[in-house]
Amino acid sequence: MTGLRRAEFATATKVSERQIDYWTRAGHIKVDNDRPGHGNPRNYPDTEIDVVRIVGALSAAGMTNIAIAFGLARRLADGQPVPIANGLWLIHEPQNGET
Protein backbone atom coordinates (compact mmCIF):
# COMPACT_ATOMS: atom_id res chain seq x y z
CA MET A 1 0.00 0.00 0.00
CA THR A 2 1.46 3.36 -0.96
CA GLY A 3 -0.95 5.51 1.03
CA LEU A 4 -1.98 9.09 0.45
CA ARG A 5 0.16 12.20 0.46
CA ARG A 6 -0.76 14.94 2.94
CA ALA A 7 -2.79 17.05 0.45
CA GLU A 8 -4.81 14.03 -0.68
CA PHE A 9 -5.30 12.95 2.91
CA ALA A 10 -6.47 16.44 3.90
CA THR A 11 -9.02 16.42 1.09
CA ALA A 12 -10.26 12.95 2.05
CA THR A 13 -10.60 13.80 5.75
CA LYS A 14 -11.77 17.41 5.40
CA VAL A 15 -9.09 18.46 7.90
CA SER A 16 -6.45 21.08 7.06
CA GLU A 17 -2.97 20.03 6.01
CA ARG A 18 -1.54 22.07 8.87
CA GLN A 19 -3.71 20.24 11.42
CA ILE A 20 -2.77 16.87 9.92
CA ASP A 21 0.91 17.77 10.12
CA TYR A 22 0.55 18.81 13.78
CA TRP A 23 -1.36 15.66 14.76
CA THR A 24 1.19 13.52 12.89
CA ARG A 25 4.16 15.14 14.62
CA ALA A 26 2.36 14.68 17.95
CA GLY A 27 2.06 10.95 17.18
CA HIS A 28 -1.71 10.80 16.87
CA ILE A 29 -1.89 9.88 13.16
CA LYS A 30 -0.14 6.75 11.93
CA VAL A 31 1.91 7.00 8.76
CA ASP A 32 3.22 4.33 6.38
CA ASN A 33 6.71 5.80 6.20
CA ASP A 34 7.81 8.04 9.03
CA ARG A 35 11.37 8.83 8.04
CA PRO A 36 12.85 11.83 9.80
CA GLY A 37 14.16 14.86 7.97
CA HIS A 38 13.09 17.15 5.18
CA GLY A 39 12.44 15.76 1.72
CA ASN A 40 10.83 12.55 2.93
CA PRO A 41 7.09 12.93 2.30
CA ARG A 42 4.79 11.02 4.62
CA ASN A 43 2.26 8.58 3.25
CA TYR A 44 -0.95 8.21 5.22
CA PRO A 45 -2.69 4.81 5.15
CA ASP A 46 -6.32 4.61 4.06
CA THR A 47 -7.19 3.16 7.47
CA GLU A 48 -6.50 6.54 9.09
CA ILE A 49 -9.11 8.40 7.02
CA ASP A 50 -12.10 7.42 9.18
CA VAL A 51 -10.12 8.00 12.38
CA VAL A 52 -9.21 11.56 11.39
CA ARG A 53 -12.73 12.32 10.10
CA ILE A 54 -14.16 11.23 13.45
CA VAL A 55 -11.61 13.28 15.39
CA GLY A 56 -12.47 16.30 13.26
CA ALA A 57 -16.15 15.83 14.07
CA LEU A 58 -15.45 15.36 17.79
CA SER A 59 -13.27 18.46 17.79
CA ALA A 60 -15.94 20.49 15.96
CA ALA A 61 -18.47 19.29 18.56
CA GLY A 62 -16.33 20.75 21.33
CA MET A 63 -14.03 17.94 22.43
CA THR A 64 -10.76 19.60 23.41
CA ASN A 65 -8.65 16.64 24.58
CA ILE A 66 -7.30 15.40 21.26
CA ALA A 67 -5.51 12.39 22.76
CA ILE A 68 -8.83 11.11 24.12
CA ALA A 69 -10.56 12.00 20.84
CA PHE A 70 -8.09 9.83 18.91
CA GLY A 71 -8.60 6.95 21.34
CA LEU A 72 -12.37 7.17 20.92
CA ALA A 73 -12.09 7.61 17.15
CA ARG A 74 -9.96 4.48 16.77
CA ARG A 75 -12.56 2.43 18.62
CA LEU A 76 -15.42 3.95 16.64
CA ALA A 77 -13.63 3.42 13.31
CA ASP A 78 -13.20 -0.25 14.28
CA GLY A 79 -16.98 -0.49 14.69
CA GLN A 80 -16.99 -0.54 18.49
CA PRO A 81 -19.63 1.51 20.31
CA VAL A 82 -18.18 3.76 23.01
CA PRO A 83 -20.02 4.36 26.31
CA ILE A 84 -20.06 8.07 27.17
CA ALA A 85 -22.52 8.05 30.07
CA ASN A 86 -24.66 5.55 31.95
CA GLY A 87 -26.80 3.98 29.23
CA LEU A 88 -25.57 6.39 26.54
CA TRP A 89 -23.38 5.08 23.70
CA LEU A 90 -21.56 6.78 20.88
CA ILE A 91 -21.55 4.95 17.54
CA HIS A 92 -20.11 5.77 14.12
CA GLU A 93 -22.40 5.48 11.12
CA PRO A 94 -20.56 6.26 7.87
CA GLN A 95 -22.22 8.93 5.76
CA ASN A 96 -22.23 9.59 2.00
CA GLY A 97 -19.72 7.04 0.77
CA GLU A 98 -17.51 6.94 3.86
CA THR A 99 -16.20 3.55 4.88
N, C-alpha and C positions, 0 to 999 in steps of 0.2 A: 504494500500500500504506500503510495507516495504522499498522500495527505493533501491538505490545502495550504496555500500561502496565506499570509496574514490578511491581505486585502480580500481574498475570496472568502476566508473564514469570517471576516467582519460582515461581509454582505450576507452570508448564510445565517449568521446568528443575530444580525441587527444590533450589534454592539460595536462601538467605535474601535478603530485600530489602536488608538492610544490606550483605551481601557483594556483591550486584549493583551497588549504588550505589558502593561502594568500587572495584570493578573498572572501572566505567564512568568514574569520575573519574580513574582511573589510565590510562585510554585503552585498556584491553584489550577492552572490549565496544563494538561499533559501535552507534550509534543512528541512527534516521531523522532526528531533529530535535534537534540539540545546540545549543540556544540558551542562552546564559548567563543567569544570574539566577534568582531565585525566581519561582515562578508559571508557569514554562514546563515542563510535564511532558515527560519523555523518552518517546519511542516506540521500542521495541526491535523490529527486524525479525525475522521468523520464521526467517531464515537463521542467526541467532545462537543459537537454542535448542539445536541439537545441539552447537555449539561449547562453550557453557556447561555443558551436561550432561557432556560429556567432561572438561572441566576439573574439574568437581566430583568426578568419579570418580577422576581422576588425583590430585587433592588428597587425597581420602579414602584413596587407596592409598599416600600418603606423599610425593608429589612436592611439594617446597617452593618451587621456583622457578616462580612463577606466569607470568612472561613466557615461559619455555620451554614451560610447560604450554599456554598459549594458542597458541603456534606449532605445537606438535604437534597440538592439538585442531583447528585450522583445516585442517591437512593431512588428518587422519583424517576430519573431517566432509565433506571433498571427495572421499572415497573412496580416498585415497592411503595405502598401507601405509607405516609409518615404521620404519626399521631402528633397533633399540635396542642390538644387540650383533651380533657376527659370526654371521650365519646366523639371527638372531632378529628377527622383525618384529612390530610392533604393528599390529593392524587394528581397525576399528570395525564391529561388527555390531549394527545397531539391534535393540532388544528391545521387545516388547509395544507395538506401535503407534508406536514412534519412527520418524522419517524417516531 
